[in-house]
């Protein structure tokens, strides 16, 4: 694992965003509150924009002959589907 990904800041950011997303999905989104969908979309956008700019492997994710961050992009797709279904 690269030292940049194992430092305390990226781990703390990912854990905080995951905890906030779980809390949003558990209560406000299930009740249909619009602010919760907007907040969840903003959190998803922060994660989606941060990873490709900090990890050059994400730029080759569409090339089937190179390994990139395929797991992350699958998670992004699941996030999009989840937000659309929650809407």
C-alpha positions as semicolon CSV with decimal commas, in nm:
position;residue;x (nm);y (nm);z (nm)
1;X;0,000;0,000;0,000
2;X;0,130;0,343;-0,083
3;X;0,221;0,559;0,214
4;X;-0,001;0,842;0,089
5;X;-0,311;0,621;0,121
6;X;-0,218;0,485;0,463
7;X;-0,168;0,824;0,626
8;X;-0,420;0,929;0,890
9;X;-0,589;1,205;0,685
10;X;-0,726;0,997;0,392
11;X;-0,839;0,723;0,628
12;X;-1,014;0,969;0,859
13;X;-1,181;1,142;0,562
14;X;-1,310;0,816;0,416
15;X;-1,439;0,695;0,753
16;X;-1,613;1,027;0,828
17;X;-1,780;1,041;0,488
18;X;-1,888;0,677;0,514
19;X;-2,035;0,731;0,861
20;X;-2,223;1,043;0,747
21;X;-2,353;0,859;0,440
22;X;-2,479;0,568;0,649
23;X;-2,654;0,807;0,888
24;X;-2,816;0,994;0,597
25;X;-2,930;0,672;0,433
26;X;-3,067;0,533;0,760
27;X;-3,304;0,814;0,853
28;X;-3,359;1,126;0,638
29;X;-3,338;0,967;0,294
30;X;-3,584;0,693;0,392
31;X;-3,826;0,965;0,504
32;X;-3,791;1,138;0,166
33;X;-3,634;1,460;0,287
34;X;-3,490;1,653;-0,008
35;X;-3,200;1,809;0,183
36;X;-3,069;1,463;0,265
37;X;-3,052;1,365;-0,103
38;X;-2,866;1,686;-0,183
39;X;-2,621;1,633;0,101
40;X;-2,565;1,273;0,003
41;X;-2,503;1,377;-0,358
42;X;-2,253;1,642;-0,243
43;X;-2,065;1,383;-0,036
44;X;-2,061;1,141;-0,329
45;X;-1,931;1,417;-0,557
46;X;-1,648;1,500;-0,314
47;X;-1,536;1,139;-0,308
48;X;-1,571;1,099;-0,684
49;X;-1,372;1,412;-0,766
50;X;-1,099;1,360;-0,507
51;X;-0,995;1,006;-0,597
52;X;-0,926;1,047;-0,971
53;X;-0,719;1,361;-0,909
54;X;-0,505;1,197;-0,641
55;X;-0,470;0,851;-0,796
56;X;-0,332;0,839;-1,151
57;X;-0,449;0,476;-1,184
58;X;-0,809;0,597;-1,202
59;X;-0,741;0,760;-1,537
60;X;-0,686;0,421;-1,702
61;X;-1,000;0,260;-1,562
62;X;-1,170;0,244;-1,902
63;X;-0,879;0,060;-2,064
64;X;-0,945;-0,315;-2,017
65;X;-0,575;-0,398;-2,062
66;X;-0,455;-0,189;-1,766
67;X;-0,543;-0,214;-1,401
68;X;-0,684;0,100;-1,248
69;X;-0,921;0,161;-0,963
70;X;-1,200;-0,064;-1,093
71;X;-1,340;-0,135;-0,746
72;X;-1,376;0,236;-0,677
73;X;-1,553;0,298;-1,008
74;X;-1,792;0,010;-0,938
75;X;-1,868;0,169;-0,600
76;X;-1,930;0,502;-0,776
77;X;-2,176;0,332;-1,011
78;X;-2,354;0,171;-0,715
79;X;-2,371;0,512;-0,547
80;X;-2,534;0,665;-0,854
81;X;-2,787;0,382;-0,874
82;X;-2,860;0,412;-0,502
83;X;-2,921;0,787;-0,521
84;X;-3,147;0,748;-0,825
85;X;-3,348;0,477;-0,652
86;X;-3,373;0,683;-0,332
87;X;-3,510;0,975;-0,531
